[in-house]
């Protein structure tokens, strides 16, 4: 059983991950401030694009962190063994390649090692995209599923 923490400001990442994590027998913690996630070590910390309040982030211990590429410099305070970035920059590991109609294309810019030790090769992934979804939280949710070695489609 893995423990996943989601630090977000009501973007819906924890809600999207909750049923998928429950299916896999994993534990989910979520909060608006990193102090709420420092109660136990995390296998994965997912930081949303709208996360606020970096004071106290150094108290969160995690194996891996998935964070917006724009948060990179602030992430140095985190106690993580590895970091994976997502966003719109080509320097991010997981980016948006295209968004058209009801589909989104995610680009994995370099290979990724999951928390279970599997290697996911560089590739583009075409997924259904809900009309009411925001692209960056969707990208964070997909990145978390990739890192947890869970299927992207339910």
C-alpha positions in Angstrom: 0.0 0.0 0.0 1.4 3.4 -1.0 0.6 6.7 0.6 -0.1 9.6 -1.7 -0.5 13.2 -0.6 -2.2 15.9 -2.7 -1.4 19.5 -1.9 -4.0 21.6 -3.8 -6.3 24.5 -3.7 -9.6 22.8 -4.7 -8.5 21.9 -8.3 -10.0 18.4 -8.0 -6.8 16.3 -8.2 -7.5 14.5 -5.0 -11.1 13.8 -6.0 -10.0 12.4 -9.4 -7.3 10.2 -7.8 -9.4 9.0 -4.8 -11.4 6.2 -6.5 -8.3 5.0 -8.5 -6.2 4.8 -5.3 -8.9 3.0 -3.4 -9.1 0.4 -6.2 -5.3 -0.2 -5.8 -5.5 -0.3 -2.0 -3.5 2.9 -1.6 -4.0 5.7 1.0 -4.8 9.3 0.1 -4.1 12.4 2.2 -5.0 15.8 0.9 -4.8 19.4 2.1 -4.5 23.0 1.2 -1.2 23.5 3.2 1.9 21.2 3.3 1.6 21.0 7.1 -1.5 18.9 6.7 0.5 16.4 4.7 3.5 16.2 7.1 1.7 13.7 9.5 3.4 10.7 7.9 6.0 10.0 5.2 4.5 9.9 1.7 5.4 7.7 -1.2 4.2 10.4 -3.6 3.4 14.1 -3.1 1.4 15.7 -5.8 1.6 19.5 -5.8 -1.2 21.3 -7.8 -0.6 24.3 -10.0 -2.5 26.4 -7.5 -0.8 25.2 -4.3 -0.1 28.0 -1.9 1.7 28.5 1.4 5.2 27.0 0.8 6.2 27.8 4.4 6.2 24.4 6.2 6.8 22.5 2.9 10.2 21.3 4.3 8.3 19.2 6.9 6.8 16.9 4.3 8.9 13.8 3.7 8.3 11.9 0.5 9.9 9.5 -1.8 8.8 11.3 -5.0 7.2 14.6 -5.7 5.2 15.6 -8.8 5.1 19.3 -9.1 4.5 22.1 -11.6 7.7 23.1 -13.5 7.1 26.7 -12.4 7.5 25.6 -8.7 11.0 24.0 -9.3 13.1 26.6 -7.4 10.8 26.4 -4.3 10.9 22.6 -4.3 14.4 22.6 -2.9 12.9 22.8 0.6 11.1 19.5 0.1 12.5 16.3 1.5 12.1 14.1 -1.6 14.4 11.5 -3.3 13.2 12.4 -6.8 11.1 15.1 -8.5 9.1 15.0 -11.7 7.8 18.2 -13.2 4.7 18.8 -15.3 3.6 21.9 -17.2 3.8 23.7 -20.5 7.6 24.1 -20.8 9.6 21.6 -22.9 11.9 21.2 -19.8 9.0 19.6 -17.9 8.9 15.8 -17.9 5.2 15.7 -18.6 3.7 18.3 -21.0 0.7 19.1 -23.0 1.2 18.3 -26.7 -2.2 19.2 -27.9 -5.8 19.8 -26.8 -8.5 19.3 -29.3 -12.2 18.7 -28.9 -12.7 15.9 -26.4 -9.0 14.7 -26.5 -5.8 15.7 -24.9 -2.3 14.6 -26.0 0.2 14.4 -23.2 3.9 14.1 -24.0 6.3 12.3 -21.7 9.5 14.1 -22.6 11.9 11.5 -21.0 11.6 8.1 -19.5 10.1 7.8 -16.1 10.6 5.3 -13.4 7.4 4.5 -11.5 7.3 4.0 -7.7 7.0 0.3 -8.4 10.3 0.4 -10.4 8.8 0.1 -13.9 10.2 2.2 -16.7 7.8 4.2 -18.8 9.4 5.2 -22.1 9.2 8.6 -23.7 5.9 8.7 -25.6 2.7 10.6 -26.4 -0.5 9.6 -24.7 -3.9 10.5 -26.2 -6.6 10.5 -23.5 -10.2 11.6 -23.4 -10.5 15.1 -21.9 -13.6 16.1 -20.0 -15.1 19.4 -21.1 -15.1 20.9 -17.6 -11.5 19.9 -16.8 -8.6 22.3 -16.5 -5.5 21.1 -18.4 -2.8 21.4 -15.7 -4.7 19.6 -12.9 -5.6 16.9 -15.5 -1.9 16.7 -16.3 -1.1 16.4 -12.6 -3.6 13.6 -12.2 -2.3 11.7 -15.2 1.3 12.2 -13.9 0.4 10.7 -10.5 -1.3 7.7 -12.2 1.9 7.2 -14.3 4.2 7.4 -11.2 1.9 5.0 -9.3 1.9 2.6 -12.3 -1.9 2.7 -12.5 -3.8 2.8 -15.8 -4.6 6.2 -17.1 -8.1 5.2 -18.4 -10.6 3.8 -15.8 
